[in-house]
């Protein structure tokens, strides 16, 4: 099971597969793994998104304020026409 640090940052370790040298973020081998890591980072308002530098790899990142506050959907902001992203 993944561990969570107790510094209040809510970071989840154990699910990432490697690190992205370009973005300097954790990489996940599947969308499901990234989504699981995002879901377990309590209170962080994270979502998964495809890495644009490495095929079939995923990152997690913070949702924009407009999405968190209900003014827009993530699809409205991020939709690229890719049905898998």
Biopython code that builds the backbone (N, CA, C, O; Angstrom):
import numpy as np
from Bio.PDB.StructureBuilder import StructureBuilder

atoms = [
    (1, "UNK", "N", (0.843, -1.187, 0.000)),
    (1, "UNK", "CA", (0.000, 0.000, 0.000)),
    (1, "UNK", "C", (0.878, 1.236, 0.000)),
    (1, "UNK", "O", (1.957, 1.241, 0.592)),
    (2, "UNK", "N", (0.425, 2.262, -0.650)),
    (2, "UNK", "CA", (1.181, 3.508, -0.749)),
    (2, "UNK", "C", (1.190, 4.214, 0.589)),
    (2, "UNK", "O", (0.263, 4.083, 1.389)),
    (3, "UNK", "N", (2.244, 4.960, 0.815)),
    (3, "UNK", "CA", (2.333, 5.721, 2.052)),
    (3, "UNK", "C", (2.070, 7.185, 1.762)),
    (3, "UNK", "O", (2.247, 7.651, 0.636)),
    (4, "UNK", "N", (1.658, 7.883, 2.760)),
    (4, "UNK", "CA", (1.380, 9.314, 2.632)),
    (4, "UNK", "C", (2.232, 10.030, 3.657)),
    (4, "UNK", "O", (2.254, 9.651, 4.828)),
    (5, "UNK", "N", (2.932, 11.059, 3.225)),
    (5, "UNK", "CA", (3.740, 11.761, 4.219)),
    (5, "UNK", "C", (2.823, 12.547, 5.140)),
    (5, "UNK", "O", (1.679, 12.839, 4.792)),
    (6, "UNK", "N", (3.321, 12.881, 6.292)),
    (6, "UNK", "CA", (2.486, 13.541, 7.290)),
    (6, "UNK", "C", (2.890, 14.983, 7.492)),
    (6, "UNK", "O", (2.769, 15.519, 8.594)),
    (7, "UNK", "N", (3.375, 15.624, 6.423)),
    (7, "UNK", "CA", (3.764, 17.024, 6.496)),
    (7, "UNK", "C", (2.605, 17.934, 6.133)),
    (7, "UNK", "O", (2.725, 19.158, 6.201)),
    (8, "UNK", "N", (1.472, 17.337, 5.743)),
    (8, "UNK", "CA", (0.326, 18.129, 5.334)),
    (8, "UNK", "C", (0.278, 18.363, 3.836)),
    (8, "UNK", "O", (-0.682, 18.945, 3.331)),
    (9, "UNK", "N", (1.297, 17.917, 3.120)),
    (9, "UNK", "CA", (1.340, 18.144, 1.679)),
    (9, "UNK", "C", (0.426, 17.187, 0.934)),
    (9, "UNK", "O", (0.036, 17.474, -0.198)),
    (10, "UNK", "N", (0.077, 16.064, 1.535)),
    (10, "UNK", "CA", (-0.843, 15.131, 0.897)),
    (10, "UNK", "C", (-0.226, 14.356, -0.245)),
    (10, "UNK", "O", (-0.954, 13.824, -1.083)),
    (11, "UNK", "N", (1.061, 14.277, -0.306)),
    (11, "UNK", "CA", (1.712, 13.581, -1.417)),
    (11, "UNK", "C", (1.579, 12.073, -1.245)),
    (11, "UNK", "O", (1.686, 11.541, -0.140)),
    (12, "UNK", "N", (1.345, 11.404, -2.359)),
    (12, "UNK", "CA", (1.189, 9.964, -2.353)),
    (12, "UNK", "C", (2.374, 9.361, -3.079)),
    (12, "UNK", "O", (2.695, 9.776, -4.193)),
    (13, "UNK", "N", (3.023, 8.393, -2.467)),
    (13, "UNK", "CA", (4.133, 7.714, -3.123)),
    (13, "UNK", "C", (3.765, 6.255, -3.316)),
    (13, "UNK", "O", (2.825, 5.750, -2.702)),
    (14, "UNK", "N", (4.509, 5.593, -4.168)),
    (14, "UNK", "CA", (4.291, 4.174, -4.359)),
    (14, "UNK", "C", (3.563, 3.814, -5.631)),
    (14, "UNK", "O", (3.680, 2.678, -6.092)),
    (15, "UNK", "N", (2.806, 4.744, -6.228)),
    (15, "UNK", "CA", (2.071, 4.426, -7.447)),
    (15, "UNK", "C", (2.780, 4.910, -8.695)),
    (15, "UNK", "O", (2.487, 4.424, -9.787)),
    (16, "UNK", "N", (3.702, 5.851, -8.572)),
    (16, "UNK", "CA", (4.343, 6.353, -9.781)),
    (16, "UNK", "C", (5.374, 5.346, -10.285)),
    (16, "UNK", "O", (5.957, 4.583, -9.515)),
    (17, "UNK", "N", (5.580, 5.369, -11.589)),
    (17, "UNK", "CA", (6.436, 4.381, -12.233)),
    (17, "UNK", "C", (7.820, 4.922, -12.549)),
    (17, "UNK", "O", (8.785, 4.160, -12.593)),
    (18, "UNK", "N", (7.930, 6.206, -12.765)),
    (18, "UNK", "CA", (9.217, 6.844, -13.044)),
    (18, "UNK", "C", (9.030, 8.347, -12.958)),
    (18, "UNK", "O", (7.970, 8.830, -12.559)),
    (19, "UNK", "N", (10.065, 9.083, -13.334)),
    (19, "UNK", "CA", (9.989, 10.535, -13.329)),
    (19, "UNK", "C", (10.220, 11.067, -14.732)),
    (19, "UNK", "O", (10.983, 10.492, -15.509)),
    (20, "UNK", "N", (9.561, 12.162, -15.047)),
    (20, "UNK", "CA", (9.694, 12.803, -16.350)),
    (20, "UNK", "C", (10.828, 13.829, -16.271)),
    (20, "UNK", "O", (10.765, 14.773, -15.483)),
    (21, "UNK", "N", (11.855, 13.639, -17.084)),
    (21, "UNK", "CA", (13.002, 14.546, -17.085)),
    (21, "UNK", "C", (12.633, 15.929, -17.627)),
    (21, "UNK", "O", (13.238, 16.927, -17.238)),
    (22, "UNK", "N", (11.649, 15.992, -18.519)),
    (22, "UNK", "CA", (11.247, 17.264, -19.113)),
    (22, "UNK", "C", (10.416, 18.092, -18.139)),
    (22, "UNK", "O", (10.724, 19.258, -17.892)),
    (23, "UNK", "N", (9.365, 17.493, -17.586)),
    (23, "UNK", "CA", (8.444, 18.217, -16.715)),
    (23, "UNK", "C", (8.836, 18.153, -15.237)),
    (23, "UNK", "O", (8.316, 18.909, -14.417)),
    (24, "UNK", "N", (9.754, 17.247, -14.906)),
    (24, "UNK", "CA", (10.176, 17.040, -13.516)),
    (24, "UNK", "C", (8.995, 16.702, -12.608)),
    (24, "UNK", "O", (8.862, 17.213, -11.496)),
    (25, "UNK", "N", (8.147, 15.818, -13.133)),
    (25, "UNK", "CA", (6.996, 15.336, -12.382)),
    (25, "UNK", "C", (7.009, 13.819, -12.397)),
    (25, "UNK", "O", (7.712, 13.200, -13.196)),
    (26, "UNK", "N", (6.228, 13.228, -11.509)),
    (26, "UNK", "CA", (6.089, 11.776, -11.488)),
    (26, "UNK", "C", (5.331, 11.318, -12.717)),
    (26, "UNK", "O", (4.417, 11.996, -13.186)),
    (27, "UNK", "N", (5.718, 10.157, -13.236)),
    (27, "UNK", "CA", (5.042, 9.551, -14.383)),
    (27, "UNK", "C", (4.289, 8.314, -13.925)),
    (27, "UNK", "O", (4.740, 7.575, -13.050)),
    (28, "UNK", "N", (3.143, 8.112, -14.532)),
    (28, "UNK", "CA", (2.319, 6.939, -14.255)),
    (28, "UNK", "C", (2.114, 6.196, -15.564)),
    (28, "UNK", "O", (1.878, 6.812, -16.604)),
    (29, "UNK", "N", (2.203, 4.874, -15.514)),
    (29, "UNK", "CA", (2.138, 4.051, -16.723)),
    (29, "UNK", "C", (0.730, 3.940, -17.287)),
    (29, "UNK", "O", (0.560, 3.533, -18.437)),
    (30, "UNK", "N", (-0.267, 4.288, -16.516)),
    (30, "UNK", "CA", (-1.636, 4.225, -17.024)),
    (30, "UNK", "C", (-2.458, 5.367, -16.434)),
    (30, "UNK", "O", (-2.128, 5.927, -15.388)),
    (31, "UNK", "N", (-3.517, 5.686, -17.125)),
    (31, "UNK", "CA", (-4.426, 6.717, -16.634)),
    (31, "UNK", "C", (-5.049, 6.284, -15.309)),
    (31, "UNK", "O", (-5.252, 7.104, -14.414)),
    (32, "UNK", "N", (-5.349, 4.994, -15.192)),
    (32, "UNK", "CA", (-5.961, 4.476, -13.964)),
    (32, "UNK", "C", (-5.033, 4.662, -12.761)),
    (32, "UNK", "O", (-5.491, 5.028, -11.679)),
    (33, "UNK", "N", (-3.731, 4.411, -12.944)),
    (33, "UNK", "CA", (-2.771, 4.589, -11.841)),
    (33, "UNK", "C", (-2.671, 6.064, -11.459)),
    (33, "UNK", "O", (-2.634, 6.398, -10.274)),
    (34, "UNK", "N", (-2.627, 6.941, -12.450)),
    (34, "UNK", "CA", (-2.553, 8.372, -12.168)),
    (34, "UNK", "C", (-3.820, 8.842, -11.466)),
    (34, "UNK", "O", (-3.753, 9.616, -10.511)),
    (35, "UNK", "N", (-4.965, 8.379, -11.932)),
    (35, "UNK", "CA", (-6.245, 8.750, -11.322)),
    (35, "UNK", "C", (-6.301, 8.271, -9.871)),
    (35, "UNK", "O", (-6.789, 8.990, -8.998)),
    (36, "UNK", "N", (-5.807, 7.069, -9.613)),
    (36, "UNK", "CA", (-5.803, 6.534, -8.254)),
    (36, "UNK", "C", (-4.911, 7.379, -7.347)),
    (36, "UNK", "O", (-5.289, 7.686, -6.216)),
    (37, "UNK", "N", (-3.732, 7.755, -7.838)),
    (37, "UNK", "CA", (-2.837, 8.597, -7.050)),
    (37, "UNK", "C", (-3.476, 9.953, -6.773)),
    (37, "UNK", "O", (-3.385, 10.464, -5.657)),
    (38, "UNK", "N", (-4.121, 10.537, -7.779)),
    (38, "UNK", "CA", (-4.778, 11.834, -7.609)),
    (38, "UNK", "C", (-5.911, 11.742, -6.596)),
    (38, "UNK", "O", (-6.094, 12.641, -5.776)),
    (39, "UNK", "N", (-6.659, 10.664, -6.656)),
    (39, "UNK", "CA", (-7.801, 10.480, -5.753)),
    (39, "UNK", "C", (-7.345, 10.313, -4.304)),
    (39, "UNK", "O", (-8.050, 10.716, -3.379)),
    (40, "UNK", "N", (-6.166, 9.720, -4.106)),
    (40, "UNK", "CA", (-5.681, 9.468, -2.754)),
    (40, "UNK", "C", (-4.880, 10.619, -2.171)),
    (40, "UNK", "O", (-4.464, 10.547, -1.014)),
    (41, "UNK", "N", (-4.654, 11.662, -2.927)),
    (41, "UNK", "CA", (-3.984, 12.861, -2.410)),
    (41, "UNK", "C", (-5.075, 13.766, -1.847)),
    (41, "UNK", "O", (-5.465, 14.745, -2.483)),
    (42, "UNK", "N", (-5.553, 13.447, -0.685)),
    (42, "UNK", "CA", (-6.715, 14.089, -0.071)),
    (42, "UNK", "C", (-6.585, 15.610, -0.017)),
    (42, "UNK", "O", (-5.570, 16.149, 0.423)),
    (43, "UNK", "N", (-7.623, 16.278, -0.469)),
    (43, "UNK", "CA", (-7.693, 17.719, -0.375)),
    (43, "UNK", "C", (-6.850, 18.481, -1.383)),
    (43, "UNK", "O", (-6.734, 19.702, -1.285)),
    (44, "UNK", "N", (-6.272, 17.803, -2.330)),
    (44, "UNK", "CA", (-5.357, 18.466, -3.248)),
    (44, "UNK", "C", (-6.016, 18.901, -4.561)),
    (44, "UNK", "O", (-5.401, 19.673, -5.297)),
    (45, "UNK", "N", (-7.222, 18.456, -4.894)),
    (45, "UNK", "CA", (-7.921, 18.823, -6.129)),
    (45, "UNK", "C", (-7.052, 18.541, -7.359)),
    (45, "UNK", "O", (-6.737, 19.446, -8.131)),
    (46, "UNK", "N", (-6.676, 17.288, -7.525)),
    (46, "UNK", "CA", (-5.799, 16.885, -8.623)),
    (46, "UNK", "C", (-6.560, 16.149, -9.706)),
    (46, "UNK", "O", (-7.631, 15.592, -9.462)),
    (47, "UNK", "N", (-5.996, 16.151, -10.907)),
    (47, "UNK", "CA", (-6.541, 15.377, -12.024)),
    (47, "UNK", "C", (-5.381, 14.774, -12.792)),
    (47, "UNK", "O", (-4.253, 15.262, -12.725)),
    (48, "UNK", "N", (-5.668, 13.722, -13.515)),
    (48, "UNK", "CA", (-4.651, 13.081, -14.347)),
    (48, "UNK", "C", (-4.642, 13.729, -15.729)),
    (48, "UNK", "O", (-5.676, 14.193, -16.210)),
    (49, "UNK", "N", (-3.479, 13.757, -16.359)),
    (49, "UNK", "CA", (-3.386, 14.240, -17.733)),
    (49, "UNK", "C", (-2.209, 13.572, -18.421)),
    (49, "UNK", "O", (-1.220, 13.211, -17.783)),
    (50, "UNK", "N", (-2.329, 13.414, -19.729)),
    (50, "UNK", "CA", (-1.325, 12.722, -20.524)),
    (50, "UNK", "C", (-0.053, 13.572, -20.651)),
    (50, "UNK", "O", (-0.131, 14.781, -20.871)),
    (51, "UNK", "N", (1.107, 12.939, -20.513)),
    (51, "UNK", "CA", (2.382, 13.609, -20.716)),
    (51, "UNK", "C", (2.560, 13.858, -22.209)),
    (51, "UNK", "O", (2.401, 12.940, -23.014)),
    (52, "UNK", "N", (2.885, 15.077, -22.578)),
    (52, "UNK", "CA", (3.038, 15.390, -23.998)),
    (52, "UNK", "C", (4.436, 15.046, -24.527)),
    (52, "UNK", "O", (4.710, 15.243, -25.711)),
    (53, "UNK", "N", (5.309, 14.540, -23.674)),
    (53, "UNK", "CA", (6.661, 14.192, -24.087)),
    (53, "UNK", "C", (6.905, 12.689, -24.177)),
    (53, "UNK", "O", (7.808, 12.248, -24.888)),
    (54, "UNK", "N", (6.100, 11.900, -23.456)),
    (54, "UNK", "CA", (6.300, 10.460, -23.442)),
    (54, "UNK", "C", (4.967, 9.765, -23.729)),
    (54, "UNK", "O", (3.994, 9.924, -22.993)),
    (55, "UNK", "N", (4.950, 9.001, -24.805)),
    (55, "UNK", "CA", (3.731, 8.315, -25.207)),
    (55, "UNK", "C", (3.211, 7.399, -24.104)),
    (55, "UNK", "O", (3.981, 6.711, -23.434)),
    (56, "UNK", "N", (1.908, 7.403, -23.931)),
    (56, "UNK", "CA", (1.211, 6.515, -23.007)),
    (56, "UNK", "C", (1.647, 6.655, -21.559)),
    (56, "UNK", "O", (1.539, 5.697, -20.794)),
    (57, "UNK", "N", (2.133, 7.812, -21.165)),
    (57, "UNK", "CA", (2.474, 8.064, -19.771)),
    (57, "UNK", "C", (1.612, 9.227, -19.280)),
    (57, "UNK", "O", (1.157, 10.054, -20.071)),
    (58, "UNK", "N", (1.398, 9.278, -17.977)),
    (58, "UNK", "CA", (0.466, 10.240, -17.385)),
    (58, "UNK", "C", (1.101, 10.963, -16.206)),
    (58, "UNK", "O", (1.974, 10.416, -15.532)),
    (59, "UNK", "N", (0.663, 12.193, -15.961)),
    (59, "UNK", "CA", (1.028, 12.995, -14.798)),
    (59, "UNK", "C", (-0.244, 13.282, -14.010)),
    (59, "UNK", "O", (-1.350, 12.999, -14.470)),
    (60, "UNK", "N", (-0.073, 13.845, -12.819)),
    (60, "UNK", "CA", (-1.209, 14.433, -12.104)),
    (60, "UNK", "C", (-0.865, 15.894, -11.814)),
    (60, "UNK", "O", (0.298, 16.246, -11.618)),
    (61, "UNK", "N", (-1.901, 16.736, -11.791)),
    (61, "UNK", "CA", (-1.696, 18.160, -11.531)),
    (61, "UNK", "C", (-2.944, 18.787, -10.945)),
    (61, "UNK", "O", (-4.018, 18.186, -10.951)),
    (62, "UNK", "N", (-2.794, 19.985, -10.444)),
    (62, "UNK", "CA", (-3.900, 20.694, -9.795)),
    (62, "UNK", "C", (-4.950, 21.160, -10.791)),
    (62, "UNK", "O", (-4.629, 21.561, -11.909)),
    (63, "UNK", "N", (-6.192, 21.102, -10.375)),
    (63, "UNK", "CA", (-7.296, 21.640, -11.167)),
    (63, "UNK", "C", (-7.259, 23.164, -11.094)),
    (63, "UNK", "O", (-6.934, 23.724, -10.047)),
    (64, "UNK", "N", (-7.586, 23.835, -12.186)),
    (64, "UNK", "CA", (-7.659, 25.300, -12.156)),
    (64, "UNK", "C", (-8.782, 25.775, -11.229)),
    (64, "UNK", "O", (-9.745, 25.049, -10.981)),
    (65, "UNK", "N", (-8.645, 26.981, -10.733)),
    (65, "UNK", "CA", (-9.639, 27.554, -9.818)),
    (65, "UNK", "C", (-11.035, 27.570, -10.439)),
    (65, "UNK", "O", (-12.017, 27.324, -9.740)),
    (66, "UNK", "N", (-11.141, 27.855, -11.745)),
    (66, "UNK", "CA", (-12.458, 27.875, -12.400)),
    (66, "UNK", "C", (-13.165, 26.530, -12.298)),
    (66, "UNK", "O", (-14.386, 26.484, -12.147)),
    (67, "UNK", "N", (-12.423, 25.452, -12.377)),
    (67, "UNK", "CA", (-13.013, 24.116, -12.269)),
    (67, "UNK", "C", (-13.406, 23.851, -10.819)),
    (67, "UNK", "O", (-14.513, 23.380, -10.554)),
    (68, "UNK", "N", (-12.518, 24.146, -9.889)),
    (68, "UNK", "CA", (-12.810, 23.911, -8.467)),
    (68, "UNK", "C", (-14.024, 24.706, -8.009)),
    (68, "UNK", "O", (-14.772, 24.248, -7.144)),
    (69, "UNK", "N", (-14.229, 25.888, -8.577)),
    (69, "UNK", "CA", (-15.330, 26.753, -8.157)),
    (69, "UNK", "C", (-16.584, 26.581, -9.003)),
    (69, "UNK", "O", (-17.570, 27.290, -8.801)),
    (70, "UNK", "N", (-16.556, 25.641, -9.952)),
    (70, "UNK", "CA", (-17.746, 25.308, -10.716)),
    (70, "UNK", "C", (-18.078, 26.235, -11.875)),
    (70, "UNK", "O", (-19.160, 26.130, -12.451)),
    (71, "UNK", "N", (-17.179, 27.132, -12.226)),
    (71, "UNK", "CA", (-17.459, 28.055, -13.329)),
    (71, "UNK", "C", (-17.259, 27.412, -14.695)),
    (71, "UNK", "O", (-17.936, 27.780, -15.655)),
    (72, "UNK", "N", (-16.333, 26.450, -14.795)),
    (72, "UNK", "CA", (-16.056, 25.729, -16.045)),
    (72, "UNK", "C", (-15.741, 24.284, -15.702)),
    (72, "UNK", "O", (-15.410, 23.963, -14.560)),
    (73, "UNK", "N", (-15.847, 23.418, -16.694)),
    (73, "UNK", "CA", (-15.474, 22.027, -16.490)),
    (73, "UNK", "C", (-14.041, 21.818, -16.973)),
    (73, "UNK", "O", (-13.529, 22.596, -17.778)),
    (74, "UNK", "N", (-13.408, 20.774, -16.483)),
    (74, "UNK", "CA", (-12.058, 20.445, -16.944)),
    (74, "UNK", "C", (-12.075, 20.182, -18.447)),
    (74, "UNK", "O", (-11.130, 20.542, -19.150)),
    (75, "UNK", "N", (-13.127, 19.565, -18.936)),
    (75, "UNK", "CA", (-13.237, 19.294, -20.372)),
    (75, "UNK", "C", (-13.243, 20.597, -21.184)),
    (75, "UNK", "O", (-12.636, 20.666, -22.253)),
    (76, "UNK", "N", (-13.923, 21.615, -20.681)),
    (76, "UNK", "CA", (-13.941, 22.905, -21.384)),
    (76, "UNK", "C", (-12.554, 23.532, -21.459)),
    (76, "UNK", "O", (-12.222, 24.192, -22.444)),
    (77, "UNK", "N", (-11.759, 23.332, -20.442)),
    (77, "UNK", "CA", (-10.416, 23.914, -20.410)),
    (77, "UNK", "C", (-9.420, 23.066, -21.175)),
    (77, "UNK", "O", (-8.609, 23.597, -21.933)),
    (78, "UNK", "N", (-9.468, 21.751, -20.987)),
    (78, "UNK", "CA", (-8.409, 20.887, -21.495)),
    (78, "UNK", "C", (-8.763, 20.098, -22.748)),
    (78, "UNK", "O", (-7.880, 19.458, -23.319)),
    (79, "UNK", "N", (-10.008, 20.113, -23.199)),
    (79, "UNK", "CA", (-10.412, 19.248, -24.300)),
    (79, "UNK", "C", (-9.569, 19.500, -25.549)),
    (79, "UNK", "O", (-9.519, 20.608, -26.083)),
    (80, "UNK", "N", (-8.913, 18.436, -25.991)),
    (80, "UNK", "CA", (-8.066, 18.506, -27.186)),
    (80, "UNK", "C", (-8.645, 17.669, -28.312)),
    (80, "UNK", "O", (-8.044, 17.562, -29.381)),
    (81, "UNK", "N", (-9.808, 17.076, -28.083)),
    (81, "UNK", "CA", (-10.393, 16.210, -29.086)),
    (81, "UNK", "C", (-9.975, 14.760, -28.943)),
    (81, "UNK", "O", (-10.500, 13.888, -29.635)),
    (82, "UNK", "N", (-9.032, 14.498, -28.051)),
    (82, "UNK", "CA", (-8.549, 13.130, -27.791)),
    (82, "UNK", "C", (-9.533, 12.463, -26.847)),
    (82, "UNK", "O", (-9.680, 12.906, -25.708)),
    (83, "UNK", "N", (-10.204, 11.422, -27.283)),
    (83, "UNK", "CA", (-11.238, 10.788, -26.462)),
    (83, "UNK", "C", (-10.674, 10.001, -25.296)),
    (83, "UNK", "O", (-11.422, 9.646, -24.384)),
    (84, "UNK", "N", (-9.351, 9.710, -25.293)),
    (84, "UNK", "CA", (-8.751, 8.930, -24.213)),
    (84, "UNK", "C", (-8.125, 9.817, -23.160)),
    (84, "UNK", "O", (-7.748, 9.321, -22.098)),
    (85, "UNK", "N", (-8.001, 11.084, -23.405)),
    (85, "UNK", "CA", (-7.315, 11.970, -22.438)),
    (85, "UNK", "C", (-8.279, 12.547, -21.427)),
    (85, "UNK", "O", (-7.871, 13.308, -20.549)),
]
sb = StructureBuilder()
sb.init_structure("model")
sb.init_model(0)
sb.init_chain("A")
sb.init_seg("    ")
for serial, (resi, resn, name, xyz) in enumerate(atoms, 1):
    if name == "N":
        sb.init_residue(resn, " ", resi, " ")
    sb.init_atom(name, np.array(xyz, "f"), 0.0, 1.0, " ", f" {name:<3s}", serial, name[0])
structure = sb.get_structure()
